[in-house]
Amino acid sequence: MKWDKWVGKRGEGYVIVQFVLFGVIFVAPFGTRQWAGWPWPYNVVSQILGLILAAAGLLLAMVGVLSLGGNLTAVPRPKENAHMVAHGAYRLVRHPIYSGIISGAVGWGLVHNSLITLLLALVLLAFFDVKSRREEQWLAERYEEYAAYQKRVRKLIPFIY
């Protein structure tokens, strides 16, 4: 694969891009012109929904980390001594940490009425979709039962995608 040079043997390049995106999403509401948002009462609903999405995303990501246990790694290639995880948050979605981060980014954008942050959350979704494709190639190579798991459980958005 021609992308492997920048991605690295274990997917280190994805991690670098991901952290740059996190930083940009975090500062976007403070460094850009703020959208006035929806009129009252929709603005309040937006902020409440944003808080709920951010909290749910944080919870999902944390449960994903706990479900992985000793299999957790910063890079997308699974550890040599890892085993396949399909319990806990991984029963709900194949990439709960990514899903939680995406949900948190959308919530962050809604709380701050930041259109640019919401657009960047879509960029983050697209990025995690690409990153998870490569990760799933590695997982399918390592675990023969991964193909059946892919058919049973959605990828990034529980029950939807």
C-alpha positions as CSV (number, residue, x, y, z in Angstrom):
1,M,0.0,0.0,0.0
2,K,1.5,3.4,-1.0
3,W,0.2,5.1,2.1
4,D,2.2,2.9,4.4
5,K,5.2,5.2,4.3
6,W,3.5,8.0,6.1
7,V,1.2,5.7,8.1
8,G,4.1,3.7,9.5
9,K,4.3,0.0,10.3
10,R,1.8,0.2,13.2
11,G,-0.2,3.2,12.1
12,E,1.7,5.9,13.9
13,G,0.9,8.5,11.2
14,Y,-2.8,8.1,11.9
15,V,-2.2,8.9,15.6
16,I,-0.3,12.1,14.7
17,V,-3.1,13.3,12.4
18,Q,-5.7,12.4,15.0
19,F,-4.1,14.5,17.7
20,V,-3.7,17.5,15.4
21,L,-7.4,17.2,14.6
22,F,-8.2,17.0,18.3
23,G,-6.3,20.2,19.0
24,V,-7.9,22.0,16.1
25,I,-11.4,20.9,17.2
26,F,-10.7,22.0,20.8
27,V,-9.5,25.5,19.9
28,A,-11.9,26.1,17.0
29,P,-14.7,27.7,19.1
30,F,-12.2,30.1,20.6
31,G,-10.3,31.1,17.5
32,T,-13.1,31.6,15.1
33,R,-16.0,33.9,14.7
34,Q,-18.9,32.5,16.7
35,W,-22.2,31.6,15.0
36,A,-25.1,33.3,16.7
37,G,-26.8,29.9,16.9
38,W,-30.4,29.1,16.9
39,P,-33.0,31.5,18.5
40,W,-34.3,30.8,21.9
41,P,-35.4,28.1,23.0
42,Y,-33.6,26.1,20.3
43,N,-30.2,27.4,21.5
44,V,-30.8,26.0,24.9
45,V,-31.9,22.7,23.5
46,S,-28.7,22.7,21.3
47,Q,-26.5,23.3,24.3
48,I,-28.2,20.7,26.4
49,L,-28.0,18.2,23.5
50,G,-24.3,19.1,23.2
51,L,-23.7,18.4,26.9
52,I,-25.5,15.1,26.6
53,L,-23.6,14.1,23.5
54,A,-20.2,15.1,25.0
55,A,-21.0,13.2,28.2
56,A,-22.2,10.1,26.4
57,G,-19.2,10.3,24.1
58,L,-16.8,10.5,27.1
59,L,-18.6,7.6,28.8
60,L,-18.5,5.4,25.6
61,A,-14.8,6.1,25.0
62,M,-14.0,5.3,28.7
63,V,-16.0,2.1,28.6
64,G,-14.2,1.2,25.3
65,V,-10.8,1.8,27.0
66,L,-11.8,-0.3,30.0
67,S,-13.2,-3.1,27.7
68,L,-9.9,-3.3,25.9
69,G,-7.9,-3.7,29.1
70,G,-4.4,-4.9,28.3
71,N,-5.1,-4.8,24.6
72,L,-5.2,-1.0,24.6
73,T,-2.6,0.6,22.3
74,A,-2.2,4.1,20.9
75,V,-1.7,2.8,17.4
76,P,-4.3,1.0,15.2
77,R,-2.2,-2.2,14.7
78,P,-3.2,-4.7,17.4
79,K,-0.5,-5.7,19.9
80,E,1.2,-9.0,19.3
81,N,-0.1,-10.7,22.4
82,A,-3.6,-9.2,22.1
83,H,-6.9,-11.0,21.8
84,M,-10.1,-10.0,20.0
85,V,-12.5,-8.0,22.2
86,A,-16.2,-8.2,21.4
87,H,-17.6,-7.5,24.9
88,G,-18.5,-4.4,26.8
89,A,-18.7,-1.3,24.6
90,Y,-17.5,-3.5,21.7
91,R,-20.9,-5.2,21.6
92,L,-22.5,-1.8,20.8
93,V,-20.0,-0.6,18.1
94,R,-16.7,-1.9,16.7
95,H,-14.8,1.3,17.5
96,P,-16.3,2.8,20.7
97,I,-13.3,5.0,21.5
98,Y,-13.6,6.7,18.0
99,S,-17.4,6.9,18.4
100,G,-17.1,8.5,21.7
101,I,-14.5,11.1,20.5
102,I,-16.8,11.9,17.5
103,S,-19.8,12.3,19.8
104,G,-17.7,14.5,22.1
105,A,-16.6,16.7,19.2
106,V,-20.2,17.2,18.0
107,G,-21.2,18.0,21.6
108,W,-18.4,20.5,21.9
109,G,-19.5,22.2,18.7
110,L,-23.1,22.4,19.9
111,V,-22.2,23.7,23.3
112,H,-20.1,26.5,21.8
113,N,-22.5,27.2,18.9
114,S,-19.5,26.7,16.6
115,L,-20.3,25.7,13.0
116,I,-16.6,25.3,12.2
117,T,-16.3,22.8,15.1
118,L,-19.3,20.9,13.8
119,L,-17.7,20.8,10.4
120,L,-14.5,19.6,11.9
121,A,-16.4,16.9,13.7
122,L,-17.5,15.6,10.3
123,V,-13.9,15.7,9.2
124,L,-13.0,13.7,12.3
125,L,-15.8,11.2,11.4
126,A,-14.3,10.8,7.9
127,F,-10.8,10.5,9.3
128,F,-11.8,7.8,11.8
129,D,-13.7,5.9,9.0
130,V,-10.5,5.8,7.0
131,K,-8.3,4.9,10.0
132,S,-10.7,2.2,11.1
133,R,-10.6,0.6,7.6
134,R,-6.9,0.1,7.9
135,E,-7.2,-1.1,11.5
136,E,-9.9,-3.6,10.5
137,Q,-7.6,-5.0,7.8
138,W,-5.1,-5.7,10.5
139,L,-7.7,-7.1,12.8
140,A,-9.1,-9.4,10.1
141,E,-5.6,-10.7,9.4
142,R,-5.1,-11.5,13.1
143,Y,-8.5,-12.9,14.1
144,E,-10.5,-15.2,11.9
145,E,-13.7,-14.4,13.8
146,Y,-13.4,-10.7,13.0
147,A,-15.4,-11.0,9.7
148,A,-18.4,-12.4,11.5
149,Y,-18.1,-9.7,14.2
150,Q,-18.1,-7.0,11.4
151,K,-21.4,-8.4,10.1
152,R,-23.0,-8.3,13.6
153,V,-21.8,-4.9,15.0
154,R,-21.8,-1.5,13.4
155,K,-18.6,0.3,12.8
156,L,-18.7,3.9,14.2
157,I,-22.3,5.0,14.9
158,P,-24.2,2.5,17.1
159,F,-27.2,0.8,15.2
160,I,-26.6,3.1,12.1
161,Y,-23.0,2.9,10.7
